[in-house]
Amino acid sequence: MSIRAHRALQFGIRYGIGFAVLGAFHVLIRRPTASGLGWAGFLLLVPAASFVVLGGMVFALAYAFPPPGDELTFPNAGRVIWPLVGLLVLGTIALVIFKR
């Protein structure tokens, strides 16, 4: 495994675990009831899905745009990452508004 892939994997795992913890807190706070999975199913499914999806996104971005040296900044973040985050936020807002 190359150094670039190894560092990207470290970033993906580190941030994937953080997103999984946030997903578990979300399930504990919301306590979903209107589902066939039940509360325990969501307690396992949401953190696992958060780890896989969001950790995978961090891995892909860290591999495509490797941070220089020991810094935690992404080069070209202003041209690629922030517009992507903006589109995701706008998409979420649109889903919330048009769901009614």
N, C-alpha and C positions, 0 to 999 in steps of 0.2 A: 504494500500500500504506500502510495506516495505521501510525502509530508503534507502536501496541500489537502489531499483527501482525509488524512488523519486529523488535521486541525479542523477541517469542516465537520467531520464526524464528532469531534469533541464539542464543538459549538452546538451541533444539532442535539446531541444527548443532553448537554447542560440545559439548554433552553427548552427542550422537549419535556424534561422533568419538571421544570418550573411551570410550563403550561399545563401539565398533568395535575400538578398540585392546585393550580387555579381552577381547573375543571372540577376537581373533587370538592373544593370549597363552594363552587357554584351549585353543585348537586346538593350539598348539605344545606345550603341556604334556601334553595328553591323548593326542595322536597317534591319532586314530580309525582303526580298521582294519576293522571289521565293517560296511562300507557299500559300496554300489554307486558312490557318488560318488568315493571315494578320498580320500586325504589332501589333495591339492591342491584338490579341489572344496570340501572343508570349509574350507580356508584362505581361500577366496574367499566362500563362502556364509555362514558364521557371522558374520564382521564386517559384511557387507552387511546381513544380516537384523537384527543388533543395532543398526546405525545407523538403519535404517528404523523398526523397531518402537519401540525405546526413545527414539530422537530424536523420533519422532512423539508419543509419550506426553508427553515434556517440553514439546514445542511446544503440545500441546493444554492441558496444565495451566498453562503460562505464559500462554497466550492467555485461558483462562478465569479465572485468578486472577493478574492482572499484578502483578509486584513493584513496590512504590512507589519512585519515584526511581531512584537508583543502587544501591539495596540489592539483595542477592541472596536476600532472604527472601520467602516466599509468604504473603500474608495468608490467614487462615482455614485454615492448614495443619493445625491441630489438629482441625478438624471434618471435613475432606475427605481430605487427602492421607495423613496418618498412618493412619487406619483402612483406606484402600485398600492401603497398603503392608503393614499387618498381615494383611489378607486374602490378599494375594499370598504372604506368608511362610507362613501357615497352609496355603494350598493346596499350596505346594511341599513342606512337611513331610508333608502327607497323601499326596501322590504318592510320596514316597520310602518312606513306611511301607507303603502298600498295594500297592506294586509287587511286593513279595516274594510 
